[in-house]
Amino acid sequence: MEKLSAFLDKITLTTASILLVLIAVIVNWGVFCRYVLFAPLPWSEQIPKYAMIYMGFLGASVGISKNRHIGFDILVARLPSMIRKLIIIAGRILILFFLVMMTIYGVSFALAVGFSSNAPMLPIPMFYLFLAVPIGGVFMILQAMIRLVLDVISLINA
């Protein structure tokens, strides 16, 4: 399970790193063209914006795998070990439910938009841009399921 989680992290971090480099190059090129060449690029704002959205959804899965999301640890930390583990498992189940719903509605929204409309200033259908939600959702679901299984195993072994 840990190897699968690490593999998923590697995919998402590599993709996010590539997107970050792409953002930096496009933003700098856009600034250069606007202020040095006096020929602004109309798409130089759009691509970094959509790349940042993808980065956020992919990065959230890494946050789940590393347990780096916001939580109310002060309350749970004071509870006995068995109750703490049960509350963490219940929280993971709720998170999984939310992520599944987010992914399902993300797919239906992307399909509803379809290929009929393009992004402003770009010849890219909005369908691909709205896929950030379900793609990130799938990675988050996988990581949350791995964490849930590991927590249940930890509870059973206790």
Salt bridges, closest charged atoms under 4 A:
GLU2 OE1 - ARG147 NH2 3.63
ASP9 OD2 - LYS66 NZ 3.34
ASP151 OD2 - ARG92 NE 2.36
